[in-house]
Each structure stands twice: as C-alpha cells, then as structure tokens.
Amino acid sequence: TGVLMGSPIIGKNGEIYIVDLYVCALFQVNLTLTSPTGAESWTAGTVHDIRWTSSGIATVKIEYSTDNGSTWKVIADSTAAAAGSYSWTVPRTISEKCLVKISNPANTTVFDKTKTPFAITAPPQVLTLTSPVGGETWVGGTVHDITWTSSEVEYVKIDYSTDNGSTWKNLTSSRTASTG
C-alpha cells in the first residue's frame, strides 16, 4: 500500500505515526589520478593525456603546478568525469617540480594529484643549414643566400671559414633564427 508524506498511519496497538520521508541516497565518491603519476618527463608543446578514474562525480576540474604545488593554474574548469581523460598540450614552462591535480568542482575537498613531481622539459633545438650544403663554388664578390631551417632556436650566429674550419670569420653575431 502507498502512503502519502504527512499521512497518519495507525500502528498495531493504536499508535499514530506521521510519515515524513527524507530521501537520502548513499553513493561512493571516488576520484583517482592515473596519469601523470610522477617522475615522467613531458616535453613542452607536446600533447599528453591526463587520465583518471571516478565514481559519483559528474565533472572534474584539472589544474597543474610548476612549483611543487605552491600555486596552481587551471587546465580545465569543468570536464566530464566519465570521459576519464583529457588531452593536454604541455605548456612552455620548463620545470622539474610539476604536478597535476584533479578535483570535484562541486566539492573541492575531493581531489587527487600526482604523488611525486614530474618534469616539463624544453623541446629539442634543431638548426639545419640548407644553403650552402657543401660542394658549391662561389666566386668572391658575388652575393649568395645563406639559408637554414630551425625549431626552438631564437637567434643564430653566422661564421664562415676559408680553410676547411681551421679558423672562422664572423658574418653576423646575432640574427633572428625565424628569418631562415
């Protein structure tokens, strides 16, 4: 039989009970960061997945620190907890004291973070001379382009040698690498 809230119920011995129900749901809240775990080395500018497991949580907030947790920067204010991962482009903040923290935005006391710091490292510098490449014959007094490609290089110094590298003469001590 159904009973409406606030309806009286007569017990076996004539007691009168008023039904006043409060609905309570008991569920387990769980949030565990599974990657990064600490001690990794992630290169700035690359993409890595931050991964977690969760239950009883709708969304997660993701943050990172480059000073062992003294300060935190937001990666994502709110992303679906059920997704279990978030693709993160690692920032260009070089540090060996990095942490990632995930938390429940509805209750920030529910959180997990990397247990030990990981590193964000600088991307490798690449500088490739594309002209001259060797074997060319250049006549004195003529103009030729010296060209290169570069990645993660800010400035180049250009020297030349006329004695197979025994001595060097400077053409320019500092030129923006991106000019190529």
Backbone bond lengths (Angstrom), bond angles and torsions (degrees), N, CA, C in turn:
res aa  C-N    CA-C-N  psi(-1)  N-CA   C-N-CA  omega(-1)  CA-C   N-CA-C  phi
1 T - - - 1.458 - - 1.510 109.81 -
2 G 1.310 115.87 146.61 1.451 120.98 179.78 1.511 111.11 -93.58
3 V 1.300 116.56 147.92 1.466 122.25 178.78 1.511 107.40 -128.17
4 L 1.309 117.05 132.66 1.455 121.26 176.16 1.518 109.32 -82.15
5 M 1.331 116.48 144.82 1.451 119.13 177.09 1.529 108.48 -59.47
6 G 1.335 115.61 136.72 1.457 121.09 179.90 1.521 112.93 86.66
7 S 1.338 118.67 -3.61 1.475 122.16 179.26 1.520 109.42 -81.16
8 P 1.334 116.75 140.45 1.467 118.66 177.22 1.528 110.07 -76.21
9 I 1.334 114.63 146.86 1.463 121.71 174.53 1.524 105.79 -125.27
10 I 1.319 115.45 133.98 1.455 121.06 178.72 1.526 107.53 -96.28
11 G 1.328 116.53 122.50 1.453 121.56 179.62 1.517 111.97 -78.97
12 K 1.340 117.12 178.14 1.467 123.89 -177.65 1.530 112.13 -58.40
13 N 1.269 115.62 -39.10 1.458 119.63 -176.39 1.527 111.71 -98.66
14 G 1.316 118.00 19.85 1.452 121.89 176.85 1.528 113.89 86.66
15 E 1.366 117.83 5.56 1.463 119.63 177.94 1.525 108.14 -67.76
16 I 1.298 115.29 148.24 1.467 120.57 176.94 1.524 107.43 -109.91
17 Y 1.317 114.62 126.02 1.464 121.88 177.75 1.519 108.05 -116.03
18 I 1.299 115.79 140.17 1.464 120.95 173.21 1.521 106.32 -104.88
19 V 1.310 117.39 125.52 1.459 122.27 -179.14 1.525 108.11 -84.45
20 D 1.304 115.46 118.75 1.464 121.55 177.58 1.525 105.49 -133.94
21 L 1.283 116.81 98.14 1.456 121.41 -172.72 1.519 112.20 -95.16
22 Y 1.285 115.07 136.28 1.449 121.60 168.11 1.510 105.20 -116.13
23 V 1.284 115.57 125.94 1.453 119.19 -177.71 1.518 107.97 -88.36
24 C 1.297 114.87 123.04 1.458 120.81 178.48 1.517 108.10 -120.16
25 A 1.297 115.22 136.76 1.451 120.11 176.21 1.524 107.06 -116.68
26 L 1.264 116.43 130.87 1.444 121.92 178.89 1.524 107.64 -111.50
27 F 1.303 115.80 119.78 1.452 119.62 178.97 1.516 108.27 -142.59
28 Q 1.290 114.99 156.36 1.453 120.73 -177.48 1.522 109.98 -88.27
29 V 1.323 115.63 130.83 1.458 121.80 175.53 1.520 107.16 -102.10
30 N 1.314 116.17 126.01 1.456 121.05 -177.97 1.516 108.58 -139.87
31 L 1.310 116.68 136.05 1.462 122.27 177.03 1.519 107.89 -147.14
32 T 1.331 116.17 115.43 1.463 121.03 -176.77 1.522 109.87 -132.75
33 L 1.323 116.33 122.85 1.463 122.32 175.74 1.523 108.21 -77.64
34 T 1.340 117.28 128.34 1.471 120.25 179.88 1.529 112.99 -111.51
35 S 1.343 117.60 -15.59 1.469 120.93 176.15 1.524 109.44 -161.20
36 P 1.308 117.34 128.47 1.465 129.52 5.44 1.521 110.79 -77.41
37 T 1.318 115.10 153.60 1.457 120.53 -179.92 1.520 111.96 -101.64
38 G 1.314 116.49 -13.99 1.462 121.55 -176.29 1.508 109.73 115.47
39 A 1.298 117.08 153.44 1.463 125.68 179.31 1.528 113.31 73.11
40 E 1.362 118.20 0.12 1.463 119.27 175.01 1.533 110.05 -73.24
41 S 1.298 115.40 166.37 1.460 122.60 172.63 1.524 106.56 -129.75
42 W 1.322 116.07 109.12 1.459 121.75 -178.91 1.527 108.77 -109.35
43 T 1.315 116.05 133.67 1.465 121.72 -177.35 1.519 110.19 -83.74
44 A 1.326 115.82 133.21 1.461 121.85 177.77 1.524 109.74 -55.64
45 G 1.340 116.07 137.12 1.452 121.20 178.68 1.519 114.38 90.09
46 T 1.332 117.99 -11.29 1.462 120.52 177.90 1.531 109.38 -89.49
47 V 1.320 116.04 166.06 1.468 121.00 -179.79 1.523 109.24 -108.76
48 H 1.328 115.70 129.54 1.463 122.90 177.46 1.515 108.78 -131.28
49 D 1.324 116.25 150.31 1.457 120.91 176.25 1.514 110.04 -89.00
50 I 1.338 115.23 128.36 1.460 121.39 167.31 1.531 103.88 -88.96
51 R 1.353 117.23 128.18 1.464 120.29 -174.53 1.527 110.41 -124.74
52 W 1.340 114.82 150.62 1.446 121.01 178.82 1.522 110.44 -154.95
53 T 1.325 114.97 165.96 1.464 122.03 168.85 1.523 105.98 -120.02
54 S 1.345 115.29 149.07 1.460 118.59 -178.66 1.517 110.70 -154.19
55 S 1.331 114.91 158.58 1.456 121.93 169.85 1.520 107.47 -151.18
56 G 1.314 115.87 145.80 1.455 120.95 179.04 1.515 114.19 73.77
57 I 1.327 117.65 14.60 1.465 122.23 -178.15 1.523 108.26 -130.68
58 A 1.331 116.59 133.96 1.469 120.35 -179.24 1.528 111.98 -85.21
59 T 1.327 116.45 -42.79 1.467 120.05 -176.92 1.526 109.96 -135.60
60 V 1.330 115.95 160.28 1.454 121.59 174.64 1.517 109.73 -126.50
61 K 1.314 114.62 148.41 1.462 122.72 172.02 1.515 105.77 -103.00
62 I 1.345 117.19 136.99 1.464 121.38 -178.20 1.525 108.43 -120.14
63 E 1.321 115.44 130.67 1.465 121.67 179.83 1.524 109.71 -134.38
64 Y 1.341 115.31 162.62 1.468 119.48 174.47 1.519 109.03 -137.87
65 S 1.318 114.58 157.46 1.455 122.43 178.39 1.526 107.92 -132.40
66 T 1.311 116.34 143.13 1.468 120.73 175.08 1.533 110.93 -112.62
67 D 1.344 116.06 7.52 1.467 120.42 -179.67 1.534 111.61 -129.58
68 N 1.332 115.00 40.97 1.465 122.82 176.03 1.526 113.23 60.06
69 G 1.342 116.88 30.95 1.456 121.17 174.07 1.512 115.80 94.30
70 S 1.333 118.36 3.35 1.469 119.46 177.22 1.524 111.12 -67.01
71 T 1.332 116.31 -39.49 1.463 121.61 176.50 1.524 108.66 -133.55
72 W 1.340 115.66 153.78 1.458 121.67 -178.23 1.506 110.23 -128.59
73 K 1.354 115.63 142.71 1.465 122.86 175.59 1.522 107.76 -118.94
74 V 1.331 115.89 138.66 1.463 120.71 -176.41 1.529 110.88 -77.07
75 I 1.312 116.41 131.17 1.464 123.26 171.48 1.525 108.28 -93.36
76 A 1.342 116.49 -48.01 1.463 122.15 178.50 1.526 107.85 -147.06
77 D 1.339 116.78 124.59 1.469 121.26 178.61 1.516 112.52 -66.16
78 S 1.335 115.62 -38.73 1.450 119.58 -176.08 1.525 109.28 -158.15
79 T 1.315 115.48 117.30 1.455 121.00 175.73 1.522 107.49 -134.84
80 A 1.315 117.42 151.77 1.463 122.25 -175.32 1.521 111.25 -57.96
81 A 1.313 116.55 123.71 1.462 121.03 179.27 1.517 111.05 -63.89
82 A 1.324 116.91 -35.66 1.470 120.99 -177.91 1.525 112.57 -63.90
83 A 1.328 117.96 -21.54 1.471 120.91 179.31 1.525 110.90 -62.08
84 G 1.317 117.23 -36.89 1.457 120.96 177.12 1.509 115.88 74.85
85 S 1.340 117.79 -3.15 1.467 119.83 177.14 1.519 109.80 -158.60
86 Y 1.328 113.84 159.17 1.461 121.70 179.09 1.524 107.03 -143.86
87 S 1.334 117.45 125.54 1.472 121.16 178.43 1.520 109.01 -80.17
88 W 1.317 115.99 120.62 1.459 122.54 -173.91 1.519 110.10 -118.22
89 T 1.328 115.89 126.32 1.459 120.47 171.23 1.522 106.89 -83.54
90 V 1.305 116.32 113.99 1.461 122.88 -174.72 1.533 109.02 -63.39
91 P 1.345 117.28 127.77 1.462 120.47 -176.97 1.529 112.23 -70.36
92 R 1.312 115.64 163.39 1.461 121.73 179.93 1.530 110.37 -89.39
93 T 1.303 114.81 53.15 1.458 122.36 176.36 1.519 106.48 -117.90
94 I 1.316 116.32 100.13 1.459 121.78 -173.97 1.531 109.21 -76.45
95 S 1.342 116.06 126.15 1.461 120.59 -178.91 1.522 109.21 -164.21
96 E 1.322 116.02 151.98 1.467 121.69 173.78 1.522 110.77 -105.18
97 K 1.342 117.04 8.33 1.464 121.95 -176.13 1.525 111.25 -119.91
98 C 1.335 116.83 44.44 1.460 121.47 -174.88 1.524 112.39 -92.44
99 L 1.317 115.01 144.20 1.456 122.88 176.29 1.523 108.55 -136.74
100 V 1.330 117.08 154.25 1.462 123.00 170.36 1.517 106.19 -121.07
101 K 1.341 115.62 139.30 1.460 121.71 178.99 1.517 108.70 -128.65
102 I 1.330 116.47 136.46 1.457 122.01 172.36 1.522 107.12 -118.52
103 S 1.341 115.64 143.13 1.463 119.30 -179.34 1.510 110.23 -146.81
104 N 1.326 114.87 163.88 1.449 122.57 175.89 1.530 107.05 -86.53
105 P 1.348 119.16 113.16 1.462 119.96 -178.42 1.528 113.12 -59.26
106 A 1.327 117.22 -26.65 1.463 120.86 179.94 1.533 111.72 -78.53
107 N 1.325 117.25 -19.82 1.460 121.66 -179.52 1.522 107.56 -154.47
108 T 1.320 117.46 90.45 1.464 121.89 -172.32 1.525 113.67 -68.71
109 T 1.339 117.84 -5.04 1.467 118.75 173.83 1.525 110.95 -76.16
110 V 1.335 116.59 -12.38 1.464 121.35 175.05 1.528 107.27 -96.21
111 F 1.327 116.33 105.48 1.463 120.69 -177.61 1.517 110.30 -154.55
112 D 1.320 114.53 167.45 1.462 122.02 171.24 1.513 107.02 -147.37
113 K 1.317 117.08 154.80 1.468 121.13 178.62 1.513 109.48 -147.40
114 T 1.324 115.45 167.94 1.456 120.04 177.74 1.528 108.45 -59.30
115 K 1.309 115.24 140.13 1.467 120.68 -175.68 1.519 112.60 -77.22
116 T 1.332 116.03 -35.19 1.456 120.90 177.05 1.526 107.87 -131.31
117 P 1.331 117.90 151.60 1.463 120.36 -177.81 1.527 112.78 -62.91
118 F 1.320 114.26 153.73 1.458 121.82 171.64 1.518 107.39 -121.60
119 A 1.333 116.95 172.30 1.462 121.39 -175.45 1.520 111.35 -110.34
120 I 1.319 115.44 142.08 1.464 122.03 165.19 1.519 104.70 -107.43
121 T 1.332 115.29 117.59 1.463 120.99 -175.67 1.523 111.09 -106.53
122 A 1.316 114.68 158.26 1.469 120.79 178.19 1.520 109.44 -71.17
123 P 1.329 116.61 142.08 1.458 118.38 174.73 1.525 109.54 -64.54
124 P 1.310 117.42 154.94 1.457 119.11 179.96 1.527 111.09 -66.37
125 Q 1.316 114.75 144.24 1.463 120.04 174.98 1.518 108.69 -86.17
126 V 1.330 115.06 133.96 1.457 119.97 179.23 1.522 107.79 -128.72
127 L 1.316 115.92 127.21 1.471 122.23 177.24 1.524 107.20 -135.93
128 T 1.326 115.73 119.28 1.461 120.71 -176.93 1.525 109.71 -125.39
129 L 1.320 116.65 121.90 1.462 122.00 175.56 1.527 108.26 -74.43
130 T 1.341 116.38 124.83 1.473 119.80 -179.12 1.526 112.32 -107.75
131 S 1.331 117.55 -15.86 1.470 120.67 173.95 1.516 109.06 -163.49
132 P 1.310 117.84 124.68 1.461 129.09 2.77 1.529 110.72 -79.37
133 V 1.310 115.53 154.23 1.457 120.76 179.25 1.528 111.84 -106.70
134 G 1.304 116.69 -6.29 1.464 121.20 -179.60 1.519 110.23 112.52
135 G 1.298 115.83 143.39 1.465 121.20 179.37 1.524 112.99 91.32
136 E 1.348 118.75 -10.22 1.465 120.51 178.82 1.532 110.13 -73.62
137 T 1.301 115.45 156.54 1.457 121.91 171.58 1.519 106.93 -118.20
138 W 1.330 116.00 115.22 1.452 120.72 179.61 1.522 107.79 -113.29
139 V 1.288 115.07 129.42 1.464 121.87 -179.19 1.523 108.19 -84.08
140 G 1.342 115.65 134.59 1.454 120.45 178.60 1.527 111.44 -55.05
141 G 1.337 116.71 141.13 1.455 121.61 178.78 1.522 113.81 87.98
142 T 1.314 118.36 -7.81 1.471 120.37 177.97 1.532 109.01 -94.03
143 V 1.309 116.22 158.67 1.464 121.57 -178.41 1.530 109.50 -102.32
144 H 1.317 115.36 132.14 1.464 122.32 177.47 1.530 108.95 -137.19
145 D 1.312 115.39 147.42 1.465 119.59 176.52 1.518 110.20 -84.05
146 I 1.321 115.16 136.12 1.453 121.86 169.31 1.525 103.83 -102.12
147 T 1.327 116.52 119.68 1.468 119.67 -174.70 1.526 110.63 -125.22
148 W 1.314 115.69 157.28 1.451 122.69 -179.26 1.521 110.20 -156.06
149 T 1.296 114.56 163.61 1.466 121.71 168.93 1.521 106.34 -117.78
150 S 1.330 114.93 150.88 1.459 117.73 -178.77 1.521 110.43 -149.43
151 S 1.316 113.53 157.12 1.455 122.12 174.28 1.519 107.33 -143.55
152 E 1.321 115.29 129.00 1.471 121.74 178.97 1.528 112.75 64.07
153 V 1.333 117.30 23.62 1.462 122.48 176.79 1.526 107.07 -115.78
154 E 1.321 116.53 128.03 1.459 119.67 -177.28 1.529 112.48 -89.34
155 Y 1.323 117.45 -46.21 1.456 121.69 -177.68 1.530 110.16 -133.37
156 V 1.327 115.73 152.19 1.454 121.18 174.23 1.519 109.45 -123.73
157 K 1.307 114.85 151.72 1.463 123.44 172.35 1.520 105.06 -112.35
158 I 1.330 117.57 133.00 1.463 120.69 -177.85 1.527 109.39 -114.28
159 D 1.327 115.37 119.65 1.460 123.25 175.99 1.523 107.76 -121.64
160 Y 1.328 116.14 160.36 1.468 119.57 174.64 1.521 109.17 -137.97
161 S 1.325 114.83 158.47 1.453 121.58 -179.18 1.525 108.67 -131.52
162 T 1.312 116.32 140.34 1.467 121.01 175.76 1.538 110.96 -110.89
163 D 1.342 116.06 4.85 1.468 119.45 -178.85 1.531 111.71 -129.49
164 N 1.342 114.79 41.55 1.463 122.04 175.97 1.530 113.29 60.45
165 G 1.346 116.37 33.62 1.459 120.83 173.91 1.502 116.23 90.05
166 S 1.355 117.99 5.26 1.472 119.37 177.66 1.522 110.62 -69.73
167 T 1.316 116.49 -41.03 1.468 121.16 176.68 1.528 107.98 -132.98
168 W 1.333 115.66 156.48 1.462 121.90 -177.45 1.507 110.90 -129.81
169 K 1.330 115.61 144.40 1.469 122.58 175.96 1.523 107.47 -120.66
170 N 1.312 116.12 141.73 1.462 121.07 -174.76 1.524 111.99 -88.50
171 L 1.363 115.45 131.00 1.472 121.18 172.35 1.528 109.99 -93.41
172 T 1.315 117.38 -43.61 1.461 122.48 176.49 1.521 108.18 -152.98
173 S 1.339 115.71 136.77 1.455 119.10 -176.90 1.526 112.77 -87.54
174 S 1.342 117.74 -19.05 1.449 119.22 178.90 1.527 110.05 -158.25
175 R 1.317 115.32 117.16 1.470 121.95 177.66 1.516 107.00 -134.99
176 T 1.318 116.95 140.90 1.465 120.99 178.40 1.517 110.11 -59.78
177 A 1.307 116.37 124.36 1.465 121.46 -175.59 1.522 111.63 -63.58
178 S 1.325 117.85 -31.57 1.452 120.23 -175.26 1.530 113.12 -67.27
179 T 1.338 117.88 -14.14 1.471 120.31 178.46 1.526 111.76 -70.16
180 G 1.322 116.08 -25.29 1.462 121.00 175.33 1.491 113.23 66.07
